[in-house]
Amino acid sequence: MKKILFVFFILLITACSSRLTSFNLENSLGYYPPVSSKIILKQALKINADKAGLYIQEGQIKGSSHSRFKPFCYIRFLDVEQVSRTIQPDTFTIKSSRIETRLIAKNKTFSTPYGVINYRLADSTPSDILEVITMKIVSEKQPDVYLLECGGVENSPSQVEPPTIADMRQAMGSIMSLVLQ
């Protein structure tokens, strides 16, 4: 009986360890790039005057707007300037990263004799939120470039999810790459 239990225990340990090694962080919710990971910018990005950054979505430069229904990344300078600037191809190191929840809009619902009406008020409950992975990035060549944010899809609080590593890579396309450490 002891031999059978020992063999069962060994099989259980082996099964658990093989499952851990095949675990895919790329698709894990709540996993974000660790410190010392790299963002490799492969092409120059022109930031227009009076803007701090630009959106990248589905591997395309979107400028100052993006679709709220698809994952995106937003790279930015420290300050807004009155002249256009360019972020040159470079390798940036992630110095810190975290997940943030952002309130997109507020919604108040009330009943009337004819049904339910929704309207937006500044002091009401959230309607849509967004989960964003915020990464402070550094480069000796371009110290003014300091932030990369990658967001998921805007949704109701019960449905929203942060972007996965795979989502971020899909948003970056061939413009950038993410190398995890």
Secondary structure, 3 states (H helix, E strand, C coil): CHHHHHHHHHHHHHHHHHHHHCCCHHHCCCCCCCCCCEEEECCCEEECCCCCEEEEECCEEEECCCCCCCCEEEEEECCCCCCCEEECCEEEEEEEEEEEEEEEEEEEEEEECCEEEEECCCCCEEEEEEEEEEEEEECCCCCCEEEEEEECCCECCCCCCCCCHHHHHHHHCCCEEEECC
